[in-house]
Each structure stands twice: as C-alpha cells, then as structure tokens.
Amino acid sequence: MSDPRGGFYRRVLGSLLDDGLLRRDMSVLVVAGGSADRDVLRSLGFEHVTISNLDEREQAAGLEPFAWRHEDAESLSLEAASVDVALVSAGLHHCRSPHRALLELYRVARVAAVALESRDSALMRLGVRLGAVDEYELGAVAAHGLLAGGVANTATPNYVYRWTEREVEKTVASFAPHARHRIRFFREFELPDVLVTSARGPRGAVLRLARPPVRAVTRVLPSQANLFAFAIEKPDSVRDLQPWMATVDEPDARAIGRRYTIER
C-alpha cells in the first residue's frame, strides 16, 4: 500500500532542506514520534535525531540509529532553544491542547518548529458531515486494540483537530508578539489506502469513488487539501523585532509615542 503521509513528509522536509532552512547536521527533536519518523528522517540523511513519545512501547520499535526520549508533547522537559528543529507529524491532534503542544515545539526550537497535520477546510468538514471522514479518531484506538492510540495515548478516541494557515499565524503571534514570523505552508491531498480498505460497509466504496474527483478539486483549490504542513522559522532577535519593540521585553517609547500618548 502507498503511504501518502510518508511521501508528503519527505517532500516537506526535502523542500526545507533545499531552501536552506534545515540542514542534515542539525539536531532534531521529534515529538509523538515513532518508526515512521525514523524512516523518513533516515532516508533524508539527518544525523542527530531524538525521537520522543509518551508511549514507552515506541522505544522497542527499533528506532536506531536515532536516540529515544520519553516526553509529553504538551510539557517538554527541554530548555528553550535547546534543539535546532522541533518536529511533529500527525501528533498534535492526539494532544488535549494541540496549541500548547505546538508552542512547546516553538519554545524548544532554535531554528524552526515543523508540524504536519490535517487541514481544516470546507471539503473536510463536508466529509465529516457525510461520515466519510472521522471527527474523532476511532481508527487509531481500534489499531491499538482499544487500549491506547487516543487522546494523550489513552483509549479515549481523540478529536481530530484540523488547522488553517490563519490559526497557525494567530497562535504563534499570541505566544511571541515581540517579533514578526516567517511561516512556510505546504498542502497536498491524498486518502491513505489503509483508510479506504479498512473502512467497513458502504463507507469504503464511497471513499474509493470520491478519491479521483476530490483529488481533481484540490489540484485547482489547494486550500481544500487534507494534508497540511507548516514550518515556523524562529525570529531573529534584532532583524525580526516588531517596529515598536526596542528589545524582546521592552517596547520602543518613540515608536509607540508616534501613535499614542504614553501615560507617565
């Protein structure tokens, strides 16, 4: 079976390597990670990777040549800017607070935080309404024998939180309002073969029939794609400061004074 998410994962990281944001010798922390991350990062030649997860069983999955670490994506034990790149693929939506987990990635990264998730779109919302796409991730819990795979790796199926470009921008701007951010966005459409073949009843037939026309629509309207990724470049403390900031923590009185009276 094809692995559209794995292919998308490689293309996203490959693009970030090509444009110079990432380098293969950078230190990488993967959260909510496992063997799929190992395969992609190893195939691209990354050298210094630590794969972390709440589930200790991932350690036994054979993650060599990379290191393993037990971490909660929503409360990482690492210091700020302690790794070059913080990365997650299809993990944020398993968190009780996807926004908190994203901002933890941002906090510990020195160069960039990279995430691959599902995109919130009219097409995906229609799919949920028609029952073709899950609103709560029952399949992951089923794949773990009803014992794990849900929210925070429990047996409770997690809500599938889907993102938009604007939501990413607002989340980061709220956390780090002192700076302007460069964010790269990536979009593709594909339905995993495993989703189509494992669906019971008429759902599988509907998904097979829908795949070609939906793919055609998303080529014309990429905003309707289901695969979504974004790379948040960490701002430079001087170059990217907001025009009304003198330093990260202190506003510029002259810049603000040109627009508002400053009370003393």
N, C-alpha and C positions, 0 to 999 in steps of 0.2 A: 504494500500500500504506500501511496505517496504521503509525504509529510509536509503539507503546505506551510505550517507554522515554522518548522525547521528551516525550510528554504527561505522564508521571509526573514527569519532570524539572521541567517548568513548574509543575505543581501543588505540588511540594515547595517550590520557591523562592518561588512565589506565597504559600504559607502562611506561610513565614518572613518575607516582606515584610509580610503582613497583621498578624502578631503583633508586629512591631516589632523582631525580632532583626536583620534585614537592612534596609538602605536602598539605594536605587538609586545614590546618590552614593558608596558605599563602594568602596574598592579591592579588587579580586578577583583572586586568582591561581588559574588552572585548571591542574592537572597532568594529564598523559596526555590532553591535550585536542586538539580539532580543530574542524572546521566544525560538527559537531552542537552543541557547546558555544556556539559563536558564534551560531548561530541562536536557541537558547533564551535566552541572556543578552541578545541584542539585542532579541528580541521582548518581553522583560520590562522593557526600558528601563535596563539597567545601563550606566553611563557609563565607568567606569575599570577595564577588564578587561585582564589579560595572560594569554594562552593559551600554555602551555608543553608540550613533549613531547620525548621522546628522538629521535623521528623528524623529521629536518630537512625531509622532504617535506611535513609539515603546514604549514610556513611558506608553501608555494606554493599552499595550498588557498584562498587569498583570505580571510584572517581579519579584514579590515577591517570595522568601524572600530577593532578592538582590536589591541593590541600582541602581538608574538611573543617568546618567550624559549625557549632550549634549556635544559632542566632534566631531571635524573634525579629522579623522584619519591621515590626512596629516599635521596637525598642532595642536598637542595636547597641552593643556594648563598646563599639569602637569610638575613638576620639574624632572630633571634627576634622575633615580634610586629611584623614589618615590613609586613604587609598586613592589611587588616581581615578579609577572608574568604579561606580556602583551600578549594578545591573540587575534587572529582574525581567523574566519572561513568563507571562501568564501566572503571575503570583499575587499581584496587588489585589485582585478580586477575591482572593481567599482570606483577606485580612478583614478584621472588624472595622477598621478605618483605613481604607485604601489611601486616602490623602495623607494620613500620618505616616504610613509606610513610605510613600513617595518622598516626603520631606525628610525622612531618615536617610534615604538614599542620597538626597541632595546634601544633607549635612555632612555625611562622612566622605563624600567625594571631593577630590581636589580639582579634577579636570571636568568631569561630566557625570551626570546621572542619566541612565538609559533605561527605558521601560518599553516592553512590548505587551500590549493588552488588546481588548476588543474596543471597537469604536461605537459610540452611541450615534445612531442615525435613524432617519425615518424608516429606512428599509429594515434595519434590525428590530426596531420597535414593532413593525408590521409582522415580522417573523415571529416575535414573541406572542403577539396577539393571536396569530393563526396557529400557534402551537408547534411551529417548525423549529423554533429556537428556544432554548431553555432560559427562563428568567432566573431560576435557582438551579445550581449545578448538581443535579441528581446523578448525572453520569459519572462524575468523579468519585462520588461516595459509593456508587454501585461497583466501580472498578476496584475499590479498596475493601470490598466485602462488607459494606455497611459499618465499617469500623473507623474509618478516617477519610481524608480527602475533601472534607468540607471546610467550613469557616475555622480558621486557626488550626487546621488539620484535625478537627473533631469529626464526629459522624453526622453533624448537622449540615445539610446542604447549604452552601453559601449563596448569597445573592450575587449574580454576575454583574458587577459594577463595570459599566462601559463609559469611556471617556470621550470628550471632544477637545479640539485644539484650545478653544477659549477657556475651558475648565482647567487645563494644564497651566495656561498662562496666568489665570487668576490665583491658582493655588500657590505657585511659585512667587508671584508678586506680593501676596499676602505675607509669606514667610520671610522674604528678603526684599522689603520695599526700598532699601537704600540704593539698589542697582537696577540697571536695565539688563535684560537677559536675551540671549540668542538661543532659540529653540528650533531644532530641526524636526520636521514631521514626515512620517512615511505611512503610506496607505496601500493596501492590496486587498483583493477579495479571493477567498477560496474556502470551500467547505471541506473539512478533513474527511477522507474516505471512511475512517473509523466511525465518524458520526453518522454517515449515511448507511453504512452496512449494519451498525448495531441498533439502529432505531427500529422499534417494533411496530407492527401494524402498518396502516397506510402512511405513517409519517415518513418512513424510509423512501417510499415511492414518490411522495410529494417532494422530498429533498432532491431526489435524482432528477425529477422533471424540472425543478426550479433552477438547478445549478447553471445550465447554459444561459438562459435569459438574464438571470441575475448577474452573471459574470459580464455579460454584454453591457448591462446598465451601469455597472461600476467602472467599466473602462471609460465610459462617457462622463460619468459623475463619480469621480474617485472619493468624494466625500461620503458616499454610501457604502464604501468598502467595510468589511468586517475586521480585517487585520489592521492594526494601528500601532505605530511606534513613535516614540519621541526621545530626543536626546537634548537634555538641558545643559548647556555649557555654563560652567561656573564663571561668574563675572570677575573681571579684573578690578582690584580694589581702587584703582585710580581711573583707568580708562572708562569703566562702565558705571561709575557713580552717577546717580541722578543729578541733574544740574543744580538742585537746591541742597545738595549734601556737600559738606567740606570733608568729612571722613565717614567711615561706615556708621559711626554712632552719633556724629554731631552735624546738625543742619547748618547750612551756609546762611548767615543772617542777611548778607547782601542780596542773595538770590531770592530769599523769601520776602525781604523787605521791599523788593520791587513790585510785589503783588499784594502784600498785606501789611497792615500796621502791626508792628511787633510790640506787644504789651511788656513793659518792664516793671 
